[in-house]
Amino acid sequence: MNKVSYYLVGGAVRDELLGLPIKDKDFVVVGQTVEQMIADGYLPVGRDFPVFLHPRTKEEYALARTERKTGQGHQGFTFHANAAVTLEEDLKRRDLTINAIAKTSEGELIDPFNGILDLENKLLRHVSEAFVEDPLRVFRVCRFNSTLNFDIHPDTQNLMKQVVNSGEIKHLSQERIWNEIISGLKGGNPSKMIDSLRTCGALREMSDMLLLGAEDIKDRKLIYRALDLASKNQLAIESRVAILCLLTEKNLTKVLRVNTQPAPNFHVSRLKAVLSKLKATKTQYQVSLHFLTHLQSVLNAYKMSNEQLVDLIINLDGLRNPIRFRHILESIAIVDEVFTNGAHSAQLILVKDSLKVLKSTKHGDLKLTKDRESIREVIRHQRIAALDHAFPSRAQFDETVVSEPNE
């Protein structure tokens, strides 16, 4: 009879060794059968292979297993799990060496693929050539590139390109891809994720339009810097997605440098197509769309009349959705800091202060107003008058001169 052993594996071991908080604990069980697990009170939850919940802790325990590629995409595998599968056979099927370390209940580390050394060297390296069988691993590696700030081993980079060239990525669901992108944007170095995706060709597989802003090296570096600054400032994920969408715009520094009205418009249709394809959430879609649509107007707020300012705030939905309004302005503030050295910070403050004025404006008794359209017009004029009262000398402000973008 096989000896039954339980091992802590995967991200929990990796994060513990890195001194990071452990989010979830996953265990591998060696020498056990499905029937024995159920008899011991474990609850089966795995649909494709034997995974169980511990009867008390509810942590996941999976039988040691091997796998064989039988189809396309992330789910095209047949799994084999029984009491004869060894721990090393189970670890060998994992994506990266840093995720193929096991820990016994006594605290002993089992590291057949030198994952601990790769942790010390901050290196993302594949366990075996079987890496290429799962296309989702390309996005996982790029995500770890951001969240762990590790470098990708050159041999692993070559395998990632091989996966992209095979066309396997086309068989992944957009939801799975987008989940990895969002996780990477939440990391400390999202620029590393995006550049890794670009280098291996996966960014093009997501959408050709995401490469437009990366064609010019200066634009690309500035977008990367903006993404990292958004992460450093802990902006909401909606704001980070909006900044990512700058990749859909060609000649970005030229567009932002324009200091005359009307400024060239962003290609919003491209943005809509990309976000729809990637299955962005409704909130991410709306923040990104408003961000690109009104970016230039906010950066040129000093040139706007109070009447135009009222319309801008209404178009940004600042009165009805102040949280989204904040996300949009935070994204624009990052762009201003990175691309124009903060030349428009006072104009951003003006837009924020204008919203405060409008929110505090009292509209009086509108009962005598005849219809809804008339009420809207009366309220609009009252709001304009409120800004005239709050900023009586605004017309005397000097126009801000936009500085050259950072090198």
C-alpha positions as CSV (number, residue, x, y, z in Angstrom):
1,M,0.0,0.0,0.0
2,N,1.3,3.5,-0.9
3,K,2.3,5.8,1.9
4,V,0.0,8.9,1.9
5,S,1.7,12.2,2.1
6,Y,0.5,15.8,2.0
7,Y,2.5,18.7,0.6
8,L,1.9,22.5,0.5
9,V,2.6,23.6,-3.1
10,G,2.5,26.5,-5.5
11,G,2.0,30.1,-4.7
12,A,1.8,29.6,-1.0
13,V,5.3,28.2,-0.8
14,R,6.7,30.7,-3.2
15,D,5.2,33.7,-1.4
16,E,6.3,32.4,2.0
17,L,9.9,32.1,0.8
18,L,9.6,35.7,-0.6
19,G,8.2,37.0,2.7
20,L,4.9,37.9,1.0
21,P,1.4,37.4,2.5
22,I,0.0,34.0,1.7
23,K,-3.5,34.3,0.1
24,D,-4.5,30.7,-0.5
25,K,-3.0,27.4,0.4
26,D,-3.1,24.5,-2.0
27,F,-2.0,21.0,-1.2
28,V,-1.0,17.9,-3.2
29,V,-1.8,14.5,-1.9
30,V,0.5,11.6,-2.9
31,G,-0.4,7.9,-2.5
32,Q,-4.2,8.4,-2.1
33,T,-7.3,7.5,-4.1
34,V,-10.5,9.4,-4.8
35,E,-12.4,6.9,-2.7
36,Q,-10.1,7.2,0.2
37,M,-10.3,11.0,0.2
38,I,-14.1,10.9,0.2
39,A,-14.1,8.3,3.0
40,D,-11.9,10.6,5.1
41,G,-14.5,13.4,4.8
42,Y,-13.0,15.5,2.0
43,L,-15.6,17.1,-0.3
44,P,-14.9,16.6,-4.1
45,V,-15.1,19.8,-6.1
46,G,-12.9,19.2,-9.1
47,R,-14.7,19.0,-12.4
48,D,-11.7,18.0,-14.6
49,F,-9.4,16.3,-12.1
50,P,-9.7,15.2,-8.4
51,V,-9.7,18.3,-6.2
52,F,-11.2,18.2,-2.7
53,L,-12.0,20.6,0.1
54,H,-10.6,19.8,3.6
55,P,-13.6,19.0,5.9
56,R,-12.5,21.5,8.4
57,T,-10.2,24.2,6.9
58,K,-11.9,24.1,3.4
59,E,-8.5,24.4,1.8
60,E,-7.9,22.7,-1.5
61,Y,-6.3,19.3,-1.7
62,A,-5.6,17.8,-5.1
63,L,-4.4,14.3,-5.9
64,A,-1.0,14.2,-7.5
65,R,-1.5,14.0,-11.3
66,T,0.1,14.1,-14.7
67,E,-1.4,15.6,-17.8
68,R,-1.4,15.0,-21.6
69,K,-2.2,17.5,-24.3
70,T,-5.2,16.3,-26.2
71,G,-6.8,19.5,-27.5
72,Q,-6.3,23.2,-28.0
73,G,-6.2,26.1,-25.6
74,H,-6.0,26.2,-21.8
75,Q,-8.4,23.3,-21.3
76,G,-7.2,20.9,-23.9
77,F,-5.7,18.3,-21.5
78,T,-6.4,14.9,-20.2
79,F,-5.4,14.4,-16.5
80,H,-4.2,11.2,-14.9
81,A,-4.4,10.9,-11.1
82,N,-3.9,7.9,-9.0
83,A,-2.0,6.7,-5.9
84,A,1.1,5.8,-8.0
85,V,1.8,9.4,-9.3
86,T,4.8,10.8,-7.5
87,L,5.3,14.3,-6.1
88,E,8.0,15.1,-8.7
89,E,5.8,14.0,-11.6
90,D,3.1,16.4,-10.3
91,L,5.6,19.3,-9.9
92,K,7.0,18.7,-13.3
93,R,3.8,19.7,-15.0
94,R,3.8,23.1,-13.4
95,D,4.6,26.3,-15.3
96,L,7.5,27.9,-13.5
97,T,10.3,26.6,-11.3
98,I,9.3,29.1,-8.6
99,N,5.8,27.5,-8.5
100,A,7.2,23.9,-8.4
101,I,8.5,23.9,-4.9
102,A,6.7,21.7,-2.2
103,K,6.8,21.8,1.5
104,T,6.2,18.9,3.9
105,S,4.1,19.2,7.1
106,E,7.5,19.1,9.0
107,G,8.7,22.2,7.0
108,E,11.1,20.4,4.7
109,L,11.3,22.0,1.2
110,I,11.4,19.8,-1.8
111,D,12.8,21.6,-4.9
112,P,13.5,19.2,-7.8
113,F,13.8,22.0,-10.4
114,N,15.9,24.6,-8.5
115,G,13.0,27.0,-7.9
116,I,14.6,28.4,-4.8
117,L,17.7,29.4,-6.7
118,D,15.5,31.2,-9.3
119,L,13.7,33.0,-6.4
120,E,17.0,34.2,-5.2
121,N,18.0,35.3,-8.7
122,K,14.5,36.8,-9.3
123,L,14.1,34.7,-12.4
124,L,11.0,33.4,-14.2
125,R,12.1,30.1,-15.8
126,H,9.9,27.2,-17.2
127,V,10.0,23.8,-15.6
128,S,10.0,21.8,-18.8
129,E,9.3,22.0,-22.5
130,A,5.7,21.1,-21.7
131,F,5.4,24.8,-21.0
132,V,4.3,25.4,-24.6
133,E,1.2,23.2,-24.2
134,D,-0.7,25.7,-22.2
135,P,-1.0,29.1,-23.9
136,L,-2.3,30.8,-20.8
137,R,1.1,30.4,-19.3
138,V,2.4,33.2,-21.6
139,F,0.1,35.6,-19.8
140,R,0.8,34.2,-16.4
141,V,4.6,34.7,-16.9
142,C,4.0,38.3,-18.0
143,R,1.8,38.9,-15.0
144,F,4.5,37.6,-12.7
145,N,6.9,39.9,-14.5
146,S,4.8,42.7,-13.0
147,T,3.7,41.4,-9.6
148,L,7.1,39.9,-8.6
149,N,9.3,42.2,-10.6
150,F,11.3,39.2,-11.8
151,D,13.0,38.9,-15.2
152,I,12.1,36.2,-17.7
153,H,14.8,33.6,-18.6
154,P,15.8,33.9,-22.3
155,D,14.9,30.3,-22.9
156,T,11.4,30.8,-21.5
157,Q,11.0,33.9,-23.6
158,N,11.8,31.8,-26.7
159,L,9.1,29.3,-25.6
160,M,6.6,32.1,-25.2
161,K,7.3,33.2,-28.7
162,Q,6.8,29.6,-29.9
163,V,3.4,29.5,-28.2
164,V,2.3,32.8,-29.8
165,N,3.5,31.6,-33.3
166,S,1.6,28.3,-32.9
167,G,-1.7,30.2,-32.8
168,E,-2.7,28.5,-29.6
169,I,-3.6,31.9,-27.9
170,K,-6.5,32.2,-30.3
171,H,-8.2,29.4,-28.4
172,L,-8.1,31.1,-25.0
173,S,-11.2,32.9,-23.8
174,Q,-10.9,36.7,-23.7
175,E,-12.1,36.6,-20.1
176,R,-9.1,34.4,-19.0
177,I,-6.7,36.7,-20.8
178,W,-8.2,39.9,-19.4
179,N,-8.1,38.5,-15.8
180,E,-4.3,38.0,-16.2
181,I,-3.9,41.5,-17.6
182,I,-5.9,43.0,-14.7
183,S,-3.8,41.1,-12.2
184,G,-0.7,42.4,-13.8
185,L,-1.9,46.0,-13.8
186,K,-2.4,45.6,-10.1
187,G,1.2,44.7,-9.7
188,G,4.0,47.1,-9.0
189,N,5.6,47.0,-12.4
190,P,2.8,46.8,-15.1
191,S,5.1,48.2,-17.7
192,K,7.2,45.0,-17.5
193,M,4.1,42.9,-18.2
194,I,3.0,45.0,-21.2
195,D,6.5,45.0,-22.7
196,S,6.9,41.3,-22.2
197,L,3.6,40.8,-24.0
198,R,4.8,43.0,-26.8
199,T,8.2,41.3,-27.1
200,C,6.8,37.8,-27.4
201,G,4.0,38.9,-29.7
202,A,1.1,38.2,-27.4
203,L,0.0,41.9,-27.3
204,R,-0.6,41.7,-31.1
205,E,-2.7,38.6,-30.5
206,M,-4.8,40.5,-28.1
207,S,-5.3,43.3,-30.6
208,D,-3.2,45.0,-33.3
209,M,-4.5,48.3,-32.1
210,L,-2.7,47.9,-28.8
211,L,0.6,48.3,-30.6
212,L,-0.1,51.7,-32.1
213,G,1.0,53.6,-29.1
214,A,4.1,51.3,-28.8
215,E,5.4,52.0,-32.3
216,D,7.2,55.2,-31.2
217,I,9.8,54.3,-28.6
218,K,9.4,57.7,-26.8
219,D,5.6,57.2,-26.6
220,R,6.0,53.6,-25.5
221,K,8.4,54.6,-22.7
222,L,6.1,57.4,-21.5
223,I,3.1,55.1,-21.4
224,Y,5.1,52.5,-19.5
225,R,6.1,55.2,-17.0
226,A,2.5,56.3,-16.6
227,L,1.4,52.8,-15.9
228,D,4.0,52.3,-13.3
229,L,3.2,55.7,-11.7
230,A,-0.5,54.8,-11.6
231,S,0.5,51.6,-9.7
232,K,2.9,53.5,-7.4
233,N,0.1,55.9,-6.5
234,Q,-2.3,53.0,-6.0
235,L,-4.9,54.3,-8.5
236,A,-8.1,52.3,-8.9
237,I,-7.9,49.6,-11.5
238,E,-10.3,51.5,-13.8
239,S,-7.8,54.4,-13.9
240,R,-5.0,51.9,-14.8
241,V,-7.0,50.4,-17.6
242,A,-7.7,53.9,-18.9
243,I,-3.9,54.6,-19.1
244,L,-3.3,51.3,-20.7
245,C,-5.7,52.4,-23.4
246,L,-3.2,55.1,-24.5
247,L,-1.6,52.2,-26.4
248,T,-4.5,52.5,-28.9
249,E,-3.3,56.0,-29.9
250,K,-0.6,56.7,-32.5
251,N,1.6,59.8,-32.3
252,L,0.5,60.3,-28.7
253,T,3.1,63.0,-27.7
254,K,2.2,65.0,-30.8
255,V,-1.5,64.9,-29.9
256,L,-0.9,65.9,-26.3
257,R,1.6,68.6,-27.2
258,V,-1.0,70.5,-29.2
259,N,-2.0,73.6,-27.3
260,T,-4.6,75.1,-29.7
261,Q,-8.2,74.4,-30.1
262,P,-9.6,72.4,-31.6
263,A,-7.0,69.7,-30.8
264,P,-6.8,66.5,-32.8
265,N,-9.3,64.0,-31.6
266,F,-8.3,60.6,-30.2
267,H,-9.6,57.6,-32.2
268,V,-12.3,56.6,-29.8
269,S,-13.7,54.0,-32.2
270,R,-10.4,52.0,-31.8
271,L,-10.7,52.2,-28.0
272,K,-14.3,50.9,-28.1
273,A,-13.3,48.0,-30.4
274,V,-10.3,47.0,-28.1
275,L,-12.2,47.1,-24.8
276,S,-15.2,45.2,-26.3
277,K,-12.9,42.5,-27.6
278,L,-11.0,42.2,-24.3
279,K,-14.2,41.9,-22.3
280,A,-13.5,44.9,-20.1
281,T,-16.1,45.5,-17.4
282,K,-18.7,48.2,-17.9
283,T,-17.0,50.5,-15.4
284,Q,-13.6,50.0,-17.0
285,Y,-15.1,50.7,-20.4
286,Q,-16.8,53.9,-19.3
287,V,-13.8,55.4,-17.4
288,S,-11.5,54.7,-20.3
289,L,-13.9,56.1,-22.9
290,H,-14.5,59.3,-20.9
291,F,-10.8,59.6,-20.2
292,L,-9.7,59.6,-23.8
293,T,-12.7,61.6,-25.0
294,H,-12.2,64.5,-22.6
295,L,-8.5,64.3,-21.9
296,Q,-7.6,67.3,-24.1
297,S,-10.5,69.4,-22.8
298,V,-9.5,68.9,-19.2
299,L,-5.9,69.7,-20.0
300,N,-7.1,72.9,-21.7
301,A,-9.6,73.9,-19.0
302,Y,-8.2,77.5,-18.7
303,K,-9.3,78.1,-22.3
304,M,-12.8,77.1,-21.7
305,S,-15.6,79.5,-20.8
306,N,-17.6,78.8,-17.6
307,E,-20.4,77.7,-19.9
308,Q,-18.1,75.1,-21.5
309,L,-16.8,74.1,-18.1
310,V,-20.3,73.3,-17.0
311,D,-20.9,71.2,-20.1
312,L,-17.5,69.4,-19.5
313,I,-18.5,68.4,-16.0
314,I,-21.9,67.3,-17.1
315,N,-20.3,65.2,-19.9
316,L,-18.0,63.7,-17.4
317,D,-21.0,62.8,-15.2
318,G,-19.3,64.4,-12.3
319,L,-22.5,65.3,-10.4
320,R,-24.1,61.9,-10.8
321,N,-21.1,59.7,-10.6
322,P,-18.3,61.5,-8.5
323,I,-16.3,58.2,-8.1
324,R,-16.0,57.7,-11.8
325,F,-15.2,61.4,-12.2
326,R,-12.3,61.0,-9.7
327,H,-11.0,58.0,-11.5
328,I,-11.0,59.9,-14.8
329,L,-9.2,62.9,-13.4
330,E,-6.7,60.7,-11.6
331,S,-5.8,59.1,-14.9
332,I,-5.5,62.5,-16.6
333,A,-3.3,63.8,-13.8
334,I,-0.9,60.9,-14.4
335,V,-0.7,61.7,-18.1
336,D,-0.1,65.3,-17.3
337,E,2.7,64.5,-14.9
338,V,4.5,62.1,-17.2
339,F,3.9,63.6,-20.6
340,T,3.9,67.3,-19.9
341,N,5.8,67.7,-16.6
342,G,2.7,68.6,-14.7
343,A,2.1,71.7,-16.8
344,H,-1.7,71.4,-16.5
345,S,-2.0,70.7,-12.7
346,A,-3.7,74.0,-12.1
347,Q,-6.3,73.3,-14.8
348,L,-7.1,69.9,-13.2
349,I,-7.6,71.7,-9.9
350,L,-10.0,74.1,-11.7
351,V,-12.1,71.3,-13.0
352,K,-12.2,69.7,-9.6
353,D,-13.1,73.0,-7.9
354,S,-15.8,73.6,-10.5
355,L,-17.4,70.4,-9.6
356,K,-17.5,71.4,-5.9
357,V,-19.2,74.7,-6.9
358,L,-21.8,72.9,-9.0
359,K,-22.5,70.4,-6.3
360,S,-23.1,73.1,-3.7
361,T,-25.3,75.3,-6.0
362,K,-28.8,75.8,-4.8
363,H,-31.4,75.9,-7.6
364,G,-34.3,77.4,-5.8
365,D,-38.0,76.9,-6.6
366,L,-38.5,75.5,-10.1
367,K,-42.2,74.8,-9.7
368,L,-43.2,77.7,-12.0
369,T,-41.0,76.4,-14.8
370,K,-43.2,74.9,-17.6
371,D,-41.5,71.7,-18.7
372,R,-38.5,69.4,-18.2
373,E,-36.4,71.0,-21.0
374,S,-37.0,74.4,-19.5
375,I,-35.9,73.2,-16.1
376,R,-32.7,71.8,-17.5
377,E,-32.0,75.2,-19.2
378,V,-32.7,77.2,-16.0
379,I,-30.5,74.9,-13.9
380,R,-27.7,75.1,-16.5
381,H,-27.8,78.9,-16.4
382,Q,-27.7,78.9,-12.6
383,R,-24.7,76.6,-12.7
384,I,-22.9,79.0,-15.1
385,A,-23.7,81.9,-12.9
386,A,-22.4,80.0,-9.9
387,L,-19.0,79.5,-11.6
388,D,-19.0,83.2,-12.7
389,H,-19.5,84.1,-9.0
390,A,-16.9,81.6,-7.7
391,F,-14.2,82.5,-10.2
392,P,-14.7,86.2,-11.1
393,S,-11.1,86.7,-12.2
394,R,-10.7,83.4,-14.2
395,A,-10.8,85.2,-17.5
396,Q,-7.5,86.9,-16.6
397,F,-5.6,83.6,-16.1
398,D,-2.6,83.3,-18.5
399,E,-2.7,80.3,-20.8
400,T,-0.5,77.5,-19.7
401,V,2.4,76.8,-22.0
402,V,2.8,73.0,-22.5
403,S,6.3,71.9,-21.9
404,E,8.0,69.3,-24.0
405,P,7.4,65.7,-23.0
406,N,9.9,64.0,-20.7
407,E,12.7,62.3,-22.3
